[in-house]
Amino acid sequence: MHKVRDGLAQSEQVVARDQLLAAGVRGLVRFPVRKAGSTSAPERQVLAGTFEALTV
């Protein structure tokens, strides 16, 4: 079984990273989202992001 992170298997993450690097992307920012309130109409709040450098 492949290790899964953020809904992608590790092999898919490698392919995605390589495609981003080939397109000139050198990093990305991840923003966690907090959900609160009712289940039928939850409020979503974007929290502070963290920078993640893409390396070869």
PDB file of N, CA, C and O in Angstrom, chain B, residues numbered from 101:
ATOM      1  N   MET B 101       0.845  -1.191   0.000  1.00  0.00           N
ATOM      2  CA  MET B 101       0.000   0.000   0.000  1.00  0.00           C
ATOM      3  C   MET B 101       0.882   1.244   0.000  1.00  0.00           C
ATOM      4  O   MET B 101       1.892   1.291   0.702  1.00  0.00           O
ATOM      5  N   HIS B 102       0.507   2.241  -0.778  1.00  0.00           N
ATOM      6  CA  HIS B 102       1.262   3.481  -0.876  1.00  0.00           C
ATOM      7  C   HIS B 102       0.936   4.396   0.291  1.00  0.00           C
ATOM      8  O   HIS B 102      -0.192   4.436   0.781  1.00  0.00           O
ATOM      9  N   LYS B 103       1.962   5.135   0.725  1.00  0.00           N
ATOM     10  CA  LYS B 103       1.743   6.143   1.762  1.00  0.00           C
ATOM     11  C   LYS B 103       0.899   7.260   1.165  1.00  0.00           C
ATOM     12  O   LYS B 103       1.177   7.727   0.061  1.00  0.00           O
ATOM     13  N   VAL B 104      -0.130   7.692   1.887  1.00  0.00           N
ATOM     14  CA  VAL B 104      -1.037   8.718   1.375  1.00  0.00           C
ATOM     15  C   VAL B 104      -0.923   9.976   2.219  1.00  0.00           C
ATOM     16  O   VAL B 104      -0.932   9.919   3.449  1.00  0.00           O
ATOM     17  N   ARG B 105      -0.815  11.122   1.535  1.00  0.00           N
ATOM     18  CA  ARG B 105      -0.800  12.433   2.201  1.00  0.00           C
ATOM     19  C   ARG B 105      -1.650  13.366   1.363  1.00  0.00           C
ATOM     20  O   ARG B 105      -1.476  13.453   0.147  1.00  0.00           O
ATOM     21  N   ASP B 106      -2.549  14.047   1.997  1.00  0.00           N
ATOM     22  CA  ASP B 106      -3.412  15.002   1.304  1.00  0.00           C
ATOM     23  C   ASP B 106      -4.176  14.351   0.151  1.00  0.00           C
ATOM     24  O   ASP B 106      -4.435  14.996  -0.865  1.00  0.00           O
ATOM     25  N   GLY B 107      -4.536  13.075   0.305  1.00  0.00           N
ATOM     26  CA  GLY B 107      -5.327  12.393  -0.710  1.00  0.00           C
ATOM     27  C   GLY B 107      -4.536  11.873  -1.895  1.00  0.00           C
ATOM     28  O   GLY B 107      -5.130  11.347  -2.837  1.00  0.00           O
ATOM     29  N   LEU B 108      -3.215  12.003  -1.881  1.00  0.00           N
ATOM     30  CA  LEU B 108      -2.382  11.522  -2.984  1.00  0.00           C
ATOM     31  C   LEU B 108      -1.397  10.470  -2.496  1.00  0.00           C
ATOM     32  O   LEU B 108      -0.802  10.618  -1.428  1.00  0.00           O
ATOM     33  N   ALA B 109      -1.225   9.415  -3.273  1.00  0.00           N
ATOM     34  CA  ALA B 109      -0.204   8.420  -2.970  1.00  0.00           C
ATOM     35  C   ALA B 109       1.166   9.050  -3.174  1.00  0.00           C
ATOM     36  O   ALA B 109       1.294  10.029  -3.911  1.00  0.00           O
ATOM     37  N   GLN B 110       2.183   8.503  -2.534  1.00  0.00           N
ATOM     38  CA  GLN B 110       3.529   9.066  -2.615  1.00  0.00           C
ATOM     39  C   GLN B 110       4.012   9.148  -4.067  1.00  0.00           C
ATOM     40  O   GLN B 110       4.647  10.133  -4.442  1.00  0.00           O
ATOM     41  N   SER B 111       3.725   8.140  -4.885  1.00  0.00           N
ATOM     42  CA  SER B 111       4.152   8.163  -6.285  1.00  0.00           C
ATOM     43  C   SER B 111       3.476   9.308  -7.051  1.00  0.00           C
ATOM     44  O   SER B 111       4.094   9.922  -7.920  1.00  0.00           O
ATOM     45  N   GLU B 112       2.215   9.591  -6.729  1.00  0.00           N
ATOM     46  CA  GLU B 112       1.509  10.702  -7.369  1.00  0.00           C
ATOM     47  C   GLU B 112       2.105  12.033  -6.949  1.00  0.00           C
ATOM     48  O   GLU B 112       2.173  12.964  -7.752  1.00  0.00           O
ATOM     49  N   GLN B 113       2.541  12.132  -5.689  1.00  0.00           N
ATOM     50  CA  GLN B 113       3.155  13.361  -5.203  1.00  0.00           C
ATOM     51  C   GLN B 113       4.461  13.639  -5.939  1.00  0.00           C
ATOM     52  O   GLN B 113       4.757  14.791  -6.259  1.00  0.00           O
ATOM     53  N   VAL B 114       5.243  12.597  -6.210  1.00  0.00           N
ATOM     54  CA  VAL B 114       6.511  12.760  -6.924  1.00  0.00           C
ATOM     55  C   VAL B 114       6.244  13.274  -8.337  1.00  0.00           C
ATOM     56  O   VAL B 114       6.923  14.191  -8.800  1.00  0.00           O
ATOM     57  N   VAL B 115       5.275  12.700  -9.017  1.00  0.00           N
ATOM     58  CA  VAL B 115       4.929  13.134 -10.375  1.00  0.00           C
ATOM     59  C   VAL B 115       4.446  14.587 -10.347  1.00  0.00           C
ATOM     60  O   VAL B 115       4.859  15.396 -11.178  1.00  0.00           O
ATOM     61  N   ALA B 116       3.577  14.914  -9.400  1.00  0.00           N
ATOM     62  CA  ALA B 116       3.044  16.280  -9.313  1.00  0.00           C
ATOM     63  C   ALA B 116       4.167  17.278  -9.034  1.00  0.00           C
ATOM     64  O   ALA B 116       4.211  18.344  -9.648  1.00  0.00           O
ATOM     65  N   ARG B 117       5.080  16.941  -8.105  1.00  0.00           N
ATOM     66  CA  ARG B 117       6.207  17.824  -7.786  1.00  0.00           C
ATOM     67  C   ARG B 117       7.075  18.042  -9.019  1.00  0.00           C
ATOM     68  O   ARG B 117       7.479  19.170  -9.300  1.00  0.00           O
ATOM     69  N   ASP B 118       7.366  16.969  -9.758  1.00  0.00           N
ATOM     70  CA  ASP B 118       8.193  17.085 -10.961  1.00  0.00           C
ATOM     71  C   ASP B 118       7.523  17.971 -12.009  1.00  0.00           C
ATOM     72  O   ASP B 118       8.198  18.757 -12.673  1.00  0.00           O
ATOM     73  N   GLN B 119       6.219  17.854 -12.163  1.00  0.00           N
ATOM     74  CA  GLN B 119       5.495  18.693 -13.123  1.00  0.00           C
ATOM     75  C   GLN B 119       5.538  20.161 -12.711  1.00  0.00           C
ATOM     76  O   GLN B 119       5.703  21.040 -13.557  1.00  0.00           O
ATOM     77  N   LEU B 120       5.389  20.429 -11.416  1.00  0.00           N
ATOM     78  CA  LEU B 120       5.454  21.811 -10.931  1.00  0.00           C
ATOM     79  C   LEU B 120       6.847  22.396 -11.149  1.00  0.00           C
ATOM     80  O   LEU B 120       6.981  23.535 -11.596  1.00  0.00           O
ATOM     81  N   LEU B 121       7.885  21.617 -10.835  1.00  0.00           N
ATOM     82  CA  LEU B 121       9.259  22.084 -11.033  1.00  0.00           C
ATOM     83  C   LEU B 121       9.524  22.363 -12.513  1.00  0.00           C
ATOM     84  O   LEU B 121      10.165  23.359 -12.848  1.00  0.00           O
ATOM     85  N   ALA B 122       9.038  21.496 -13.397  1.00  0.00           N
ATOM     86  CA  ALA B 122       9.230  21.683 -14.837  1.00  0.00           C
ATOM     87  C   ALA B 122       8.533  22.949 -15.326  1.00  0.00           C
ATOM     88  O   ALA B 122       8.961  23.556 -16.309  1.00  0.00           O
ATOM     89  N   ALA B 123       7.468  23.346 -14.649  1.00  0.00           N
ATOM     90  CA  ALA B 123       6.729  24.556 -15.021  1.00  0.00           C
ATOM     91  C   ALA B 123       7.324  25.807 -14.372  1.00  0.00           C
ATOM     92  O   ALA B 123       6.807  26.906 -14.570  1.00  0.00           O
ATOM     93  N   GLY B 124       8.407  25.653 -13.597  1.00  0.00           N
ATOM     94  CA  GLY B 124       9.076  26.803 -12.997  1.00  0.00           C
ATOM     95  C   GLY B 124       8.629  27.149 -11.591  1.00  0.00           C
ATOM     96  O   GLY B 124       9.058  28.163 -11.040  1.00  0.00           O
ATOM     97  N   VAL B 125       7.776  26.325 -10.999  1.00  0.00           N
ATOM     98  CA  VAL B 125       7.305  26.579  -9.640  1.00  0.00           C
ATOM     99  C   VAL B 125       8.391  26.113  -8.668  1.00  0.00           C
ATOM    100  O   VAL B 125       8.868  24.983  -8.771  1.00  0.00           O
ATOM    101  N   ARG B 126       8.778  26.960  -7.740  1.00  0.00           N
ATOM    102  CA  ARG B 126       9.848  26.621  -6.796  1.00  0.00           C
ATOM    103  C   ARG B 126       9.361  26.414  -5.365  1.00  0.00           C
ATOM    104  O   ARG B 126      10.132  26.006  -4.496  1.00  0.00           O
ATOM    105  N   GLY B 127       8.091  26.694  -5.124  1.00  0.00           N
ATOM    106  CA  GLY B 127       7.555  26.501  -3.783  1.00  0.00           C
ATOM    107  C   GLY B 127       6.059  26.679  -3.786  1.00  0.00           C
ATOM    108  O   GLY B 127       5.475  27.125  -4.774  1.00  0.00           O
ATOM    109  N   LEU B 128       5.448  26.333  -2.689  1.00  0.00           N
ATOM    110  CA  LEU B 128       4.005  26.512  -2.546  1.00  0.00           C
ATOM    111  C   LEU B 128       3.693  26.867  -1.101  1.00  0.00           C
ATOM    112  O   LEU B 128       4.502  26.661  -0.197  1.00  0.00           O
ATOM    113  N   VAL B 129       2.514  27.398  -0.915  1.00  0.00           N
ATOM    114  CA  VAL B 129       2.059  27.762   0.426  1.00  0.00           C
ATOM    115  C   VAL B 129       0.818  26.938   0.737  1.00  0.00           C
ATOM    116  O   VAL B 129      -0.134  26.920  -0.043  1.00  0.00           O
ATOM    117  N   ARG B 130       0.830  26.264   1.867  1.00  0.00           N
ATOM    118  CA  ARG B 130      -0.320  25.462   2.306  1.00  0.00           C
ATOM    119  C   ARG B 130      -1.096  26.267   3.349  1.00  0.00           C
ATOM    120  O   ARG B 130      -0.521  26.807   4.294  1.00  0.00           O
ATOM    121  N   PHE B 131      -2.402  26.334   3.157  1.00  0.00           N
ATOM    122  CA  PHE B 131      -3.271  27.048   4.073  1.00  0.00           C
ATOM    123  C   PHE B 131      -4.261  26.070   4.696  1.00  0.00           C
ATOM    124  O   PHE B 131      -5.140  25.560   4.001  1.00  0.00           O
ATOM    125  N   PRO B 132      -4.133  25.798   5.997  1.00  0.00           N
ATOM    126  CA  PRO B 132      -5.144  24.958   6.633  1.00  0.00           C
ATOM    127  C   PRO B 132      -6.472  25.712   6.714  1.00  0.00           C
ATOM    128  O   PRO B 132      -6.490  26.939   6.818  1.00  0.00           O
ATOM    129  N   VAL B 133      -7.567  24.984   6.668  1.00  0.00           N
ATOM    130  CA  VAL B 133      -8.898  25.579   6.730  1.00  0.00           C
ATOM    131  C   VAL B 133      -9.626  25.023   7.946  1.00  0.00           C
ATOM    132  O   VAL B 133      -9.747  23.811   8.119  1.00  0.00           O
ATOM    133  N   ARG B 134     -10.102  25.927   8.774  1.00  0.00           N
ATOM    134  CA  ARG B 134     -10.865  25.536   9.966  1.00  0.00           C
ATOM    135  C   ARG B 134     -12.347  25.618   9.629  1.00  0.00           C
ATOM    136  O   ARG B 134     -12.822  26.625   9.105  1.00  0.00           O
ATOM    137  N   LYS B 135     -13.073  24.540   9.938  1.00  0.00           N
ATOM    138  CA  LYS B 135     -14.524  24.528   9.719  1.00  0.00           C
ATOM    139  C   LYS B 135     -15.219  24.577  11.071  1.00  0.00           C
ATOM    140  O   LYS B 135     -14.853  23.851  11.996  1.00  0.00           O
ATOM    141  N   ALA B 136     -16.205  25.423  11.176  1.00  0.00           N
ATOM    142  CA  ALA B 136     -16.956  25.558  12.424  1.00  0.00           C
ATOM    143  C   ALA B 136     -18.415  25.824  12.085  1.00  0.00           C
ATOM    144  O   ALA B 136     -18.745  26.199  10.960  1.00  0.00           O
ATOM    145  N   GLY B 137     -19.272  25.628  13.058  1.00  0.00           N
ATOM    146  CA  GLY B 137     -20.689  25.908  12.860  1.00  0.00           C
ATOM    147  C   GLY B 137     -21.470  24.655  12.518  1.00  0.00           C
ATOM    148  O   GLY B 137     -21.069  23.539  12.849  1.00  0.00           O
ATOM    149  N   SER B 138     -22.583  24.859  11.855  1.00  0.00           N
ATOM    150  CA  SER B 138     -23.485  23.750  11.563  1.00  0.00           C
ATOM    151  C   SER B 138     -22.927  22.864  10.457  1.00  0.00           C
ATOM    152  O   SER B 138     -22.109  23.308   9.651  1.00  0.00           O
ATOM    153  N   THR B 139     -23.366  21.625  10.420  1.00  0.00           N
ATOM    154  CA  THR B 139     -22.916  20.705   9.383  1.00  0.00           C
ATOM    155  C   THR B 139     -23.539  21.027   8.027  1.00  0.00           C
ATOM    156  O   THR B 139     -22.957  20.712   6.990  1.00  0.00           O
ATOM    157  N   SER B 140     -24.712  21.649   8.027  1.00  0.00           N
ATOM    158  CA  SER B 140     -25.364  21.959   6.759  1.00  0.00           C
ATOM    159  C   SER B 140     -24.783  23.204   6.087  1.00  0.00           C
ATOM    160  O   SER B 140     -24.834  23.327   4.863  1.00  0.00           O
ATOM    161  N   ALA B 141     -24.238  24.117   6.872  1.00  0.00           N
ATOM    162  CA  ALA B 141     -23.635  25.335   6.313  1.00  0.00           C
ATOM    163  C   ALA B 141     -22.473  25.786   7.201  1.00  0.00           C
ATOM    164  O   ALA B 141     -22.558  26.816   7.870  1.00  0.00           O
ATOM    165  N   PRO B 142     -21.387  25.005   7.201  1.00  0.00           N
ATOM    166  CA  PRO B 142     -20.272  25.362   8.088  1.00  0.00           C
ATOM    167  C   PRO B 142     -19.547  26.624   7.627  1.00  0.00           C
ATOM    168  O   PRO B 142     -19.458  26.913   6.434  1.00  0.00           O
ATOM    169  N   GLU B 143     -19.041  27.355   8.592  1.00  0.00           N
ATOM    170  CA  GLU B 143     -18.210  28.523   8.292  1.00  0.00           C
ATOM    171  C   GLU B 143     -16.789  28.019   8.080  1.00  0.00           C
ATOM    172  O   GLU B 143     -16.296  27.198   8.854  1.00  0.00           O
ATOM    173  N   ARG B 144     -16.139  28.501   7.049  1.00  0.00           N
ATOM    174  CA  ARG B 144     -14.753  28.105   6.779  1.00  0.00           C
ATOM    175  C   ARG B 144     -13.850  29.310   6.976  1.00  0.00           C
ATOM    176  O   ARG B 144     -14.139  30.411   6.507  1.00  0.00           O
ATOM    177  N   GLN B 145     -12.749  29.075   7.682  1.00  0.00           N
ATOM    178  CA  GLN B 145     -11.799  30.148   7.956  1.00  0.00           C
ATOM    179  C   GLN B 145     -10.416  29.687   7.520  1.00  0.00           C
ATOM    180  O   GLN B 145      -9.939  28.643   7.965  1.00  0.00           O
ATOM    181  N   VAL B 146      -9.768  30.461   6.649  1.00  0.00           N
ATOM    182  CA  VAL B 146      -8.423  30.140   6.196  1.00  0.00           C
ATOM    183  C   VAL B 146      -7.443  30.623   7.257  1.00  0.00           C
ATOM    184  O   VAL B 146      -7.469  31.787   7.655  1.00  0.00           O
ATOM    185  N   LEU B 147      -6.581  29.719   7.711  1.00  0.00           N
ATOM    186  CA  LEU B 147      -5.606  30.033   8.754  1.00  0.00           C
ATOM    187  C   LEU B 147      -4.264  30.406   8.126  1.00  0.00           C
ATOM    188  O   LEU B 147      -4.124  30.401   6.903  1.00  0.00           O
ATOM    189  N   ALA B 148      -3.292  30.725   8.953  1.00  0.00           N
ATOM    190  CA  ALA B 148      -1.974  31.143   8.479  1.00  0.00           C
ATOM    191  C   ALA B 148      -1.339  30.040   7.648  1.00  0.00           C
ATOM    192  O   ALA B 148      -1.406  28.863   8.005  1.00  0.00           O
ATOM    193  N   GLY B 149      -0.722  30.428   6.536  1.00  0.00           N
ATOM    194  CA  GLY B 149      -0.085  29.478   5.639  1.00  0.00           C
ATOM    195  C   GLY B 149       1.369  29.206   6.019  1.00  0.00           C
ATOM    196  O   GLY B 149       2.000  29.968   6.752  1.00  0.00           O
ATOM    197  N   THR B 150       1.875  28.092   5.494  1.00  0.00           N
ATOM    198  CA  THR B 150       3.277  27.743   5.679  1.00  0.00           C
ATOM    199  C   THR B 150       3.897  27.502   4.308  1.00  0.00           C
ATOM    200  O   THR B 150       3.290  26.856   3.454  1.00  0.00           O
ATOM    201  N   PHE B 151       5.097  28.015   4.098  1.00  0.00           N
ATOM    202  CA  PHE B 151       5.801  27.874   2.825  1.00  0.00           C
ATOM    203  C   PHE B 151       6.491  26.520   2.770  1.00  0.00           C
ATOM    204  O   PHE B 151       7.086  26.075   3.751  1.00  0.00           O
ATOM    205  N   GLU B 152       6.407  25.877   1.629  1.00  0.00           N
ATOM    206  CA  GLU B 152       7.069  24.583   1.411  1.00  0.00           C
ATOM    207  C   GLU B 152       7.861  24.695   0.111  1.00  0.00           C
ATOM    208  O   GLU B 152       7.283  24.818  -0.969  1.00  0.00           O
ATOM    209  N   ALA B 153       9.186  24.651   0.223  1.00  0.00           N
ATOM    210  CA  ALA B 153      10.043  24.738  -0.966  1.00  0.00           C
ATOM    211  C   ALA B 153      10.016  23.410  -1.716  1.00  0.00           C
ATOM    212  O   ALA B 153      10.044  22.340  -1.109  1.00  0.00           O
ATOM    213  N   LEU B 154       9.962  23.494  -3.036  1.00  0.00           N
ATOM    214  CA  LEU B 154      10.039  22.299  -3.864  1.00  0.00           C
ATOM    215  C   LEU B 154      11.491  22.130  -4.279  1.00  0.00           C
ATOM    216  O   LEU B 154      12.093  23.042  -4.845  1.00  0.00           O
ATOM    217  N   THR B 155      12.049  20.967  -3.998  1.00  0.00           N
ATOM    218  CA  THR B 155      13.452  20.721  -4.320  1.00  0.00           C
ATOM    219  C   THR B 155      13.563  19.545  -5.282  1.00  0.00           C
ATOM    220  O   THR B 155      12.682  18.689  -5.364  1.00  0.00           O
ATOM    221  N   VAL B 156      14.660  19.535  -5.993  1.00  0.00           N
ATOM    222  CA  VAL B 156      14.901  18.470  -6.975  1.00  0.00           C
ATOM    223  C   VAL B 156      15.317  17.208  -6.276  1.00  0.00           C
ATOM    224  O   VAL B 156      15.566  16.194  -6.928  1.00  0.00           O
TER     225      VAL B 156
END
